[in-house]
């Protein structure tokens, strides 16, 4: 620890005695400085032990000493050393009383103790403290390096880091989820920093921030100081390290934190290289599955993806949504964001997931009902609202996703086609995510929600609408009623509230205007679909 007034008083060679402020001797001393100025305050930084002979002080004037002590304490001076036997044989009572009233430690310096000896003692103590801190920092570096080389993952490294800083530590992945925390109770504290983690990840790496304690929080673990440090060698954040302590970090603790950042960054970058290799292997497995060679795919997958191919999986295809109003692309990569979210969720759950970038697309095989698929759903809902609510793309970094039904290796080709079909429907409907099962369970009428289909329907019915606009009859409504009643004249006429002969006349007019016969089943089908496509409900 740094030198204190108490350590100087107890120094055997200095022979200092205390005249005031006995209860404040544990105050650290940043430096010892001699000054005979009547007002040395402009030259003080705070934390100094001021040494004086009172050459220019009226040390016997109570009011002058009161003001003098007030100026010193206001400037952060932690103590006053008064040389006795130089200008005064002893410390005047006026200064002693002012020091007592102003809570300023006052030390008597004997004539045989030169001020330079006190300055050297303070300097030596500061140097020794810094040396101890640096030595402890190097010890922490070695200890953390051993933990990183042990191959047990980041858990042991974070446990040792928490011990070195006498606090807690947590590691977050690219999705902002807590990967590991030490001690165990820190996971709860770390989870409350999600918003701060997200803000830090929006900044280019390397980035850092400090989060104050939660004074209003009843949980005592929240009353701490948390430093957040981004991880990653590039401009993109690969993770975040959080370190919580009860006070600002000292030199040794700072060494430990910087060492942990370097080691975790190396681990992250090494993981990226392994991930790239896994991605190439995954691309080969996917190509074999889509080529109808599941046995070869299983052999190549090995232990890495064998679990994924042994159970039902979902195949999804994701693309960035295209906005007509988009002027400039955003800095974020939406496909990479989705890949990170799914891979992080799969890693936490111990699942295998196969992620393959394919040009402007992302193709993913994930376990049916697993955390990766759930993360995909959550990711798209967070970015564009719920998947059940059609939304117009707001900007260029949004995603559309098509998800297949559960499948196995033999049906991978069908699953890919299902995902493509679902993706196509998602883009037409302005949806962020569509599952193929929705298409099978829904109505064929939903497929009519297409601009080309509606354009065809409007063209087909335009002549009838123009006729009705003249007020010479209601042919469109009559046609709809007749078709809905499967050509039953009496039932359709009753629905319209007209005589059946009136309805027969209207249907003849429809045939005349359209130039097509209603006896043709294809004509009736096209007209019915055109009516459905132009109705408000589609």
C-alpha positions as CSV (number, residue, x, y, z in Angstrom):
1,X,0.0,0.0,0.0
2,X,1.2,3.6,-0.5
3,X,2.8,5.5,2.4
4,X,0.6,7.1,5.0
5,X,1.1,9.7,7.7
6,X,1.2,6.8,10.2
7,X,4.0,5.0,8.4
8,X,6.0,8.2,8.4
9,X,5.4,8.8,12.1
10,X,6.5,5.2,12.8
11,X,9.6,5.6,10.6
12,X,12.5,5.2,13.2
13,X,14.8,7.6,11.4
14,X,12.5,10.6,11.1
15,X,11.5,11.0,14.8
16,X,8.2,12.8,13.9
17,X,5.6,13.5,16.6
18,X,1.9,14.2,16.2
19,X,0.4,17.4,17.5
20,X,-3.0,17.3,15.9
21,X,-5.2,15.0,13.8
22,X,-4.2,11.7,15.5
23,X,-7.3,10.0,14.1
24,X,-6.4,10.9,10.5
25,X,-3.0,9.3,10.3
26,X,-4.0,6.5,7.9
27,X,-4.5,9.0,5.1
28,X,-2.2,8.1,2.1
29,X,0.5,10.5,1.2
30,X,1.1,11.1,-2.5
31,X,4.1,13.3,-2.1
32,X,6.1,15.5,0.4
33,X,6.7,19.1,-0.6
34,X,8.5,22.0,1.2
35,X,7.2,25.5,0.7
36,X,7.6,28.8,2.6
37,X,4.9,30.6,0.7
38,X,2.2,32.3,2.7
39,X,-0.2,30.7,0.2
40,X,1.2,27.5,-1.4
41,X,-2.3,26.4,-2.5
42,X,-1.9,27.3,-6.3
43,X,1.0,24.8,-6.4
44,X,-0.7,21.9,-4.7
45,X,-2.4,18.9,-6.5
46,X,-3.9,17.2,-3.4
47,X,-2.5,14.4,-1.3
48,X,0.7,16.2,-0.2
49,X,2.4,16.4,3.1
50,X,3.4,20.1,3.3
51,X,6.7,20.8,5.1
52,X,7.3,24.4,6.5
53,X,9.6,26.3,8.8
54,X,7.1,29.2,9.1
55,X,9.6,31.7,7.8
56,X,6.9,33.8,6.3
57,X,3.9,32.8,8.5
58,X,2.5,34.7,11.4
59,X,2.2,31.4,13.2
60,X,1.1,33.0,16.5
61,X,-1.9,34.8,15.0
62,X,-5.0,32.6,15.6
63,X,-7.1,34.1,12.8
64,X,-4.2,34.0,10.3
65,X,-3.6,30.3,11.2
66,X,-7.3,29.5,10.9
67,X,-7.4,30.9,7.3
68,X,-4.1,29.2,6.5
69,X,-5.3,25.7,7.6
70,X,-8.6,26.2,5.7
71,X,-6.7,27.0,2.5
72,X,-4.6,23.9,2.9
73,X,-7.4,21.5,3.6
74,X,-9.4,23.0,0.8
75,X,-6.5,22.2,-1.6
76,X,-6.4,18.6,-0.4
77,X,-3.2,18.8,1.6
78,X,-3.3,15.7,3.9
79,X,-0.8,16.9,6.6
80,X,1.5,19.7,7.7
81,X,5.0,19.1,8.9
82,X,6.4,21.9,11.1
83,X,10.1,22.3,11.7
84,X,10.8,23.1,15.3
85,X,13.9,24.8,16.5
86,X,14.3,26.9,13.2
87,X,12.1,29.9,13.3
88,X,10.1,28.8,16.3
89,X,11.3,26.7,19.2
90,X,8.0,24.8,19.2
91,X,4.8,24.8,17.2
92,X,2.8,27.9,18.3
93,X,-0.5,27.2,20.1
94,X,-2.4,29.2,17.5
95,X,-1.3,26.8,14.7
96,X,-1.9,23.7,16.8
97,X,-5.4,24.8,17.7
98,X,-6.2,25.8,14.1
99,X,-5.0,22.3,12.9
100,X,-7.2,20.6,15.5
101,X,-10.2,22.7,14.6
102,X,-9.6,22.2,10.9
103,X,-9.0,18.4,11.1
104,X,-5.5,18.8,9.6
105,X,-2.8,16.4,10.9
106,X,0.1,18.4,12.3
107,X,3.5,16.7,12.7
108,X,6.4,18.2,14.6
109,X,9.7,17.7,12.7
110,X,12.8,17.9,14.9
111,X,15.7,20.1,13.9
112,X,18.0,17.1,13.2
113,X,15.5,15.7,10.6
114,X,16.0,17.5,7.3
115,X,13.0,17.9,5.0
116,X,14.9,16.0,2.3
117,X,14.9,12.9,4.5
118,X,11.1,13.0,4.7
119,X,10.8,13.5,1.0
120,X,13.2,10.5,0.4
121,X,11.2,8.3,2.7
122,X,7.9,9.2,0.9
123,X,9.5,8.6,-2.5
124,X,11.0,5.3,-1.4
125,X,7.7,4.1,0.0
126,X,5.9,5.1,-3.2
127,X,8.5,3.3,-5.4
128,X,8.3,0.2,-3.2
129,X,4.5,0.2,-3.4
130,X,4.6,0.6,-7.2
131,X,7.2,-2.2,-7.4
132,X,5.0,-4.5,-5.3
133,X,2.0,-3.6,-7.5
134,X,4.0,-4.3,-10.7
135,X,5.3,-7.6,-9.3
136,X,1.8,-8.6,-8.3
137,X,0.6,-7.7,-11.7
138,X,3.2,-9.9,-13.4
139,X,2.3,-12.7,-11.0
140,X,-1.3,-12.3,-12.0
141,X,-0.3,-12.4,-15.7
142,X,1.5,-15.7,-15.2
143,X,-1.3,-17.1,-13.2
144,X,-4.0,-16.1,-15.8
145,X,-1.8,-17.4,-18.6
146,X,-1.5,-20.8,-16.9
147,X,-5.3,-20.9,-16.6
148,X,-5.7,-20.0,-20.3
149,X,-3.3,-22.7,-21.4
150,X,-4.9,-25.3,-19.2
151,X,-7.6,-25.8,-21.9
152,X,-10.5,-25.8,-19.6
153,X,-12.2,-22.8,-21.3
154,X,-12.6,-19.3,-19.9
155,X,-14.2,-20.4,-16.6
156,X,-10.9,-21.0,-14.7
157,X,-9.4,-17.8,-16.1
158,X,-12.3,-15.7,-14.9
159,X,-12.3,-17.4,-11.5
160,X,-8.6,-16.5,-11.0
161,X,-9.2,-12.9,-12.4
162,X,-12.0,-12.4,-9.9
163,X,-9.6,-13.5,-7.1
164,X,-6.9,-11.1,-8.2
165,X,-9.2,-8.1,-8.4
166,X,-11.1,-9.1,-5.2
167,X,-14.4,-8.8,-7.0
168,X,-16.2,-10.7,-9.8
169,X,-15.8,-11.2,-13.5
170,X,-18.1,-12.2,-16.4
171,X,-17.7,-13.0,-20.0
172,X,-20.4,-12.2,-22.6
173,X,-20.6,-13.6,-26.2
174,X,-21.4,-11.6,-29.3
175,X,-25.2,-11.9,-28.6
176,X,-24.8,-10.2,-25.2
177,X,-25.5,-13.4,-23.3
178,X,-23.5,-14.3,-20.2
179,X,-21.1,-17.2,-21.1
180,X,-19.5,-17.7,-17.7
181,X,-19.3,-15.7,-14.5
182,X,-17.1,-16.0,-11.3
183,X,-18.0,-16.4,-8.5
184,X,-21.3,-18.1,-9.3
185,X,-23.4,-15.4,-7.7
186,X,-22.0,-12.9,-10.2
187,X,-24.1,-14.4,-13.0
188,X,-27.2,-12.7,-11.5
189,X,-25.3,-9.3,-11.3
190,X,-23.9,-9.7,-14.8
191,X,-27.3,-10.4,-16.3
192,X,-28.5,-7.0,-15.2
193,X,-26.0,-5.3,-17.4
194,X,-27.5,-6.4,-20.7
195,X,-28.4,-2.9,-21.9
196,X,-24.9,-1.6,-21.1
197,X,-23.4,-4.6,-23.0
198,X,-25.5,-3.8,-26.0
199,X,-24.5,-0.1,-26.0
200,X,-20.8,-1.1,-25.8
201,X,-21.2,-3.6,-28.7
202,X,-22.5,-0.9,-30.9
203,X,-19.2,0.9,-30.7
204,X,-16.1,-0.2,-32.8
205,X,-13.7,-2.4,-30.9
206,X,-11.7,-1.8,-28.8
207,X,-14.1,0.0,-26.5
208,X,-14.6,0.3,-22.8
209,X,-17.0,1.9,-20.3
210,X,-17.6,2.1,-16.6
211,X,-20.9,1.3,-15.0
212,X,-21.6,2.6,-11.5
213,X,-23.2,0.6,-8.7
214,X,-26.9,0.3,-8.3
215,X,-27.4,2.3,-5.1
216,X,-31.2,2.0,-5.2
217,X,-30.9,-1.8,-5.7
218,X,-31.6,-3.8,-2.5
219,X,-29.1,-6.4,-3.7
220,X,-25.7,-5.5,-2.2
221,X,-23.9,-7.1,-5.1
222,X,-25.1,-4.2,-7.3
223,X,-23.3,-1.6,-5.2
224,X,-20.0,-1.9,-7.2
225,X,-18.0,-0.4,-9.9
226,X,-18.1,-2.4,-13.2
227,X,-15.6,-2.0,-16.0
228,X,-16.7,-3.3,-19.4
229,X,-14.1,-4.1,-22.0
230,X,-14.8,-5.3,-25.5
231,X,-12.9,-8.2,-26.9
232,X,-11.7,-8.7,-30.5
233,X,-8.6,-7.9,-32.6
234,X,-10.6,-6.3,-35.4
235,X,-13.2,-3.5,-35.4
236,X,-16.0,-5.9,-34.7
237,X,-16.7,-6.8,-31.1
238,X,-16.3,-10.6,-30.5
239,X,-17.3,-10.5,-26.8
240,X,-17.3,-8.4,-23.7
241,X,-15.4,-8.8,-20.3
242,X,-17.0,-7.3,-17.2
243,X,-15.1,-6.8,-14.0
244,X,-16.8,-5.7,-10.9
245,X,-15.0,-4.3,-7.8
246,X,-15.7,-2.2,-4.8
247,X,-13.3,0.5,-5.8
248,X,-11.3,1.7,-8.8
249,X,-8.7,-0.8,-10.0
250,X,-5.1,-0.4,-8.6
251,X,-1.9,-1.0,-10.6
252,X,-1.8,-4.8,-9.9
253,X,-5.5,-5.2,-10.6
254,X,-5.2,-3.3,-13.9
255,X,-2.3,-5.5,-15.0
256,X,-4.5,-8.6,-14.3
257,X,-7.5,-7.1,-16.3
258,X,-5.3,-6.2,-19.3
259,X,-3.8,-9.7,-19.2
260,X,-7.2,-11.3,-19.2
261,X,-8.4,-9.1,-22.1
262,X,-5.3,-10.1,-24.1
263,X,-5.8,-13.8,-23.3
264,X,-9.5,-13.8,-24.0
265,X,-8.9,-11.9,-27.3
266,X,-6.4,-14.5,-28.4
267,X,-8.9,-17.2,-27.5
268,X,-11.6,-15.5,-29.4
269,X,-9.4,-15.0,-32.5
270,X,-8.3,-18.7,-32.3
271,X,-11.9,-19.6,-32.1
272,X,-12.6,-17.6,-35.2
273,X,-10.0,-19.6,-37.1
274,X,-11.5,-22.9,-35.9
275,X,-15.0,-21.6,-36.7
276,X,-13.8,-20.8,-40.3
277,X,-12.5,-24.4,-40.6
278,X,-15.8,-25.8,-39.2
279,X,-17.7,-23.6,-41.6
280,X,-15.8,-25.0,-44.6
281,X,-16.5,-28.5,-43.4
282,X,-20.1,-27.6,-42.9
283,X,-20.4,-26.3,-46.4
284,X,-19.1,-29.6,-47.7
285,X,-21.6,-31.5,-45.6
286,X,-24.4,-29.3,-46.9
287,X,-23.4,-29.8,-50.5
288,X,-23.4,-33.5,-50.1
289,X,-26.9,-33.5,-48.5
290,X,-28.3,-31.3,-51.3
291,X,-26.6,-33.6,-53.8
292,X,-28.6,-36.5,-52.4
293,X,-25.6,-38.2,-50.7
294,X,-26.6,-38.4,-47.0
295,X,-24.2,-41.3,-46.3
296,X,-21.2,-39.4,-47.6
297,X,-22.4,-36.3,-45.7
298,X,-22.6,-38.3,-42.5
299,X,-19.1,-39.6,-43.0
300,X,-17.6,-36.2,-43.6
301,X,-19.6,-34.7,-40.7
302,X,-17.8,-36.9,-38.2
303,X,-18.3,-36.0,-34.5
304,X,-18.8,-32.3,-35.3
305,X,-22.1,-32.6,-37.0
306,X,-23.1,-36.2,-36.5
307,X,-25.5,-35.4,-33.7
308,X,-27.3,-32.9,-35.9
309,X,-27.8,-35.5,-38.7
310,X,-29.0,-38.2,-36.2
311,X,-32.1,-36.2,-35.3
312,X,-34.7,-34.1,-37.1
313,X,-33.4,-30.8,-38.1
314,X,-34.7,-27.6,-39.6
315,X,-33.2,-25.9,-42.7
316,X,-33.5,-22.2,-42.9
317,X,-32.5,-19.7,-45.5
318,X,-32.1,-16.0,-44.6
319,X,-31.6,-13.0,-46.8
320,X,-31.4,-9.2,-46.2
321,X,-34.7,-7.5,-46.9
322,X,-34.5,-5.0,-49.8
323,X,-36.1,-1.6,-49.1
324,X,-37.0,0.6,-52.1
325,X,-36.3,3.7,-50.0
326,X,-32.8,2.5,-48.9
327,X,-30.1,4.9,-49.9
328,X,-27.0,3.7,-48.2
329,X,-26.3,0.3,-46.6
330,X,-25.9,0.2,-42.8
331,X,-22.6,-0.8,-41.2
332,X,-24.1,-3.9,-39.5
333,X,-24.1,-7.3,-41.3
334,X,-27.6,-8.7,-40.6
335,X,-26.7,-12.2,-41.8
336,X,-23.6,-12.3,-39.5
337,X,-25.8,-11.0,-36.6
338,X,-28.2,-13.9,-37.1
339,X,-25.4,-16.4,-37.4
340,X,-23.9,-15.1,-34.2
341,X,-27.2,-15.3,-32.3
342,X,-27.9,-18.9,-33.5
343,X,-24.3,-20.1,-32.9
344,X,-24.2,-18.5,-29.4
345,X,-27.5,-20.1,-28.4
346,X,-26.4,-23.5,-29.7
347,X,-23.1,-23.3,-27.9
348,X,-24.8,-22.5,-24.6
349,X,-27.2,-25.4,-25.1
350,X,-24.5,-27.8,-26.2
351,X,-26.2,-28.2,-29.6
352,X,-24.6,-28.6,-33.0
353,X,-25.5,-26.1,-35.7
354,X,-24.3,-25.9,-39.3
355,X,-24.0,-22.3,-40.6
356,X,-23.0,-21.8,-44.2
357,X,-22.8,-18.3,-45.9
358,X,-24.0,-18.6,-49.5
359,X,-23.4,-15.4,-51.3
360,X,-26.1,-13.0,-50.2
361,X,-27.8,-15.8,-48.3
362,X,-27.3,-17.7,-45.1
363,X,-28.2,-21.4,-45.0
364,X,-28.5,-23.0,-41.6
365,X,-29.2,-26.6,-40.4
366,X,-30.3,-26.5,-36.7
367,X,-31.9,-29.1,-34.4
368,X,-35.6,-29.1,-34.6
369,X,-37.0,-27.7,-31.3
370,X,-33.6,-26.6,-30.2
371,X,-32.2,-23.3,-28.9
372,X,-30.7,-22.2,-32.2
373,X,-34.1,-22.2,-34.0
374,X,-35.6,-20.4,-31.0
375,X,-32.8,-17.8,-31.2
376,X,-33.5,-17.3,-34.9
377,X,-37.2,-16.6,-34.1
378,X,-36.4,-14.3,-31.3
379,X,-33.7,-12.5,-33.4
380,X,-36.1,-11.7,-36.3
381,X,-39.0,-10.7,-33.9
382,X,-36.7,-8.3,-32.0
383,X,-35.5,-6.7,-35.3
384,X,-38.9,-6.4,-37.0
385,X,-41.7,-7.0,-34.6
386,X,-43.6,-10.3,-34.5
387,X,-43.4,-12.7,-37.4
388,X,-47.2,-12.8,-37.4
389,X,-47.5,-9.1,-38.2
390,X,-46.7,-8.0,-41.7
391,X,-44.3,-5.1,-41.7
392,X,-42.7,-3.1,-44.5
393,X,-38.9,-3.3,-44.4
394,X,-37.7,-0.3,-42.4
395,X,-34.1,-0.2,-43.6
396,X,-31.5,-2.3,-45.4
397,X,-30.3,-4.3,-42.5
398,X,-33.5,-6.2,-41.9
399,X,-33.8,-9.9,-42.6
400,X,-36.3,-12.3,-44.1
401,X,-36.2,-15.9,-43.2
402,X,-37.7,-19.1,-44.6
403,X,-37.9,-22.1,-42.3
404,X,-38.5,-25.7,-43.5
405,X,-40.5,-28.4,-41.8
406,X,-38.6,-30.9,-39.7
407,X,-36.5,-33.2,-41.9
408,X,-33.7,-35.7,-41.9
409,X,-30.6,-36.2,-44.1
410,X,-32.5,-38.1,-46.8
411,X,-35.1,-35.3,-47.1
412,X,-32.5,-32.4,-47.1
413,X,-33.3,-31.5,-50.8
414,X,-37.0,-31.2,-50.0
415,X,-36.2,-29.2,-46.9
416,X,-34.2,-26.8,-48.9
417,X,-37.0,-26.3,-51.4
418,X,-39.5,-25.8,-48.5
419,X,-37.2,-23.1,-47.0
420,X,-37.0,-21.4,-50.3
421,X,-40.8,-21.4,-50.7
422,X,-41.3,-20.1,-47.2
423,X,-38.6,-17.4,-47.9
424,X,-40.4,-16.3,-51.1
425,X,-43.7,-16.0,-49.3
426,X,-42.1,-14.1,-46.5
427,X,-40.7,-11.5,-49.0
428,X,-44.1,-11.2,-50.8
429,X,-46.0,-10.7,-47.5
430,X,-43.5,-8.4,-45.8
431,X,-43.0,-11.0,-43.1
432,X,-39.7,-11.4,-41.2
433,X,-40.0,-15.2,-40.8
434,X,-42.3,-17.8,-42.4
435,X,-42.4,-21.5,-41.6
436,X,-43.2,-23.9,-44.4
437,X,-45.8,-25.5,-42.1
438,X,-47.8,-22.3,-42.2
439,X,-48.2,-22.7,-45.9
440,X,-49.4,-26.2,-45.7
441,X,-51.8,-25.4,-42.9
442,X,-53.1,-22.1,-44.4
443,X,-55.5,-21.3,-47.2
444,X,-54.6,-21.2,-50.9
445,X,-56.2,-17.8,-50.9
446,X,-53.3,-16.3,-49.0
447,X,-51.1,-17.1,-52.1
448,X,-53.2,-14.5,-54.0
449,X,-51.6,-11.7,-52.0
450,X,-49.3,-10.9,-54.9
451,X,-49.1,-7.8,-57.0
452,X,-49.0,-9.8,-60.3
453,X,-52.0,-11.8,-59.3
454,X,-53.9,-8.7,-58.2
455,X,-53.0,-6.9,-61.4
456,X,-54.4,-9.8,-63.5
457,X,-57.6,-9.9,-61.4
458,X,-58.1,-6.1,-61.8
459,X,-57.7,-6.4,-65.5
460,X,-60.1,-9.4,-65.7
461,X,-62.8,-7.6,-63.8
462,X,-62.3,-4.0,-65.0
463,X,-65.0,-4.1,-67.6
464,X,-67.6,-5.3,-65.0
465,X,-66.6,-2.6,-62.6
466,X,-66.8,0.0,-65.3
467,X,-70.3,-1.2,-66.2
468,X,-71.4,-1.1,-62.5
469,X,-70.0,2.5,-62.2
470,X,-72.6,3.7,-64.7
471,X,-75.4,2.6,-62.4
472,X,-76.9,0.1,-64.9
473,X,-76.7,-2.9,-62.5
474,X,-74.5,-4.7,-60.0
475,X,-72.8,-7.3,-62.0
476,X,-69.8,-7.9,-59.8
477,X,-71.9,-8.5,-56.6
478,X,-74.2,-10.7,-58.7
479,X,-71.3,-12.7,-60.1
480,X,-69.9,-13.2,-56.6
481,X,-73.2,-14.4,-55.2
482,X,-73.9,-16.8,-58.1
483,X,-70.4,-18.3,-57.9
484,X,-70.5,-18.7,-54.1
485,X,-73.8,-20.6,-54.5
486,X,-72.3,-22.9,-57.2
487,X,-74.7,-21.6,-59.9
488,X,-77.9,-22.2,-57.9
489,X,-80.2,-19.5,-59.2
490,X,-82.8,-19.4,-56.5
491,X,-80.3,-19.4,-53.6
492,X,-78.1,-16.7,-55.2
493,X,-81.1,-14.5,-56.1
494,X,-82.3,-14.8,-52.5
495,X,-78.9,-13.6,-51.2
496,X,-79.1,-10.6,-53.5
497,X,-82.8,-9.9,-52.9
498,X,-83.7,-10.0,-56.6
499,X,-85.8,-12.3,-58.8
500,X,-84.0,-15.2,-60.4
501,X,-84.9,-13.9,-63.9
502,X,-83.1,-10.7,-63.0
503,X,-80.1,-12.7,-61.9
504,X,-80.1,-14.8,-65.2
505,X,-80.2,-11.5,-67.2
506,X,-77.2,-10.2,-65.2
507,X,-75.2,-13.4,-65.8
508,X,-75.9,-13.1,-69.6
509,X,-74.6,-9.6,-69.4
510,X,-71.4,-10.8,-67.7
511,X,-70.8,-13.3,-70.4
512,X,-71.4,-10.6,-73.1
513,X,-69.1,-8.0,-71.5
514,X,-66.3,-10.5,-70.8
515,X,-66.8,-12.5,-73.9
516,X,-66.5,-15.7,-72.0
517,X,-69.0,-18.5,-71.1
518,X,-69.9,-19.2,-67.5
519,X,-70.5,-22.8,-68.5
520,X,-66.7,-23.3,-68.7
521,X,-65.4,-24.5,-65.3
522,X,-62.0,-22.8,-65.9
523,X,-63.7,-19.5,-66.5
524,X,-65.7,-19.8,-63.3
525,X,-62.5,-20.7,-61.4
526,X,-60.6,-17.8,-62.8
527,X,-63.4,-15.3,-62.0
528,X,-63.8,-16.7,-58.5
529,X,-60.1,-16.3,-57.8
530,X,-60.1,-12.8,-59.3
531,X,-62.9,-11.8,-57.0
532,X,-61.0,-13.2,-54.0
533,X,-57.8,-11.6,-55.0
534,X,-59.4,-8.1,-55.2
535,X,-61.5,-8.5,-52.0
536,X,-60.4,-6.5,-49.0
537,X,-59.7,-9.7,-47.0
538,X,-56.8,-11.0,-49.1
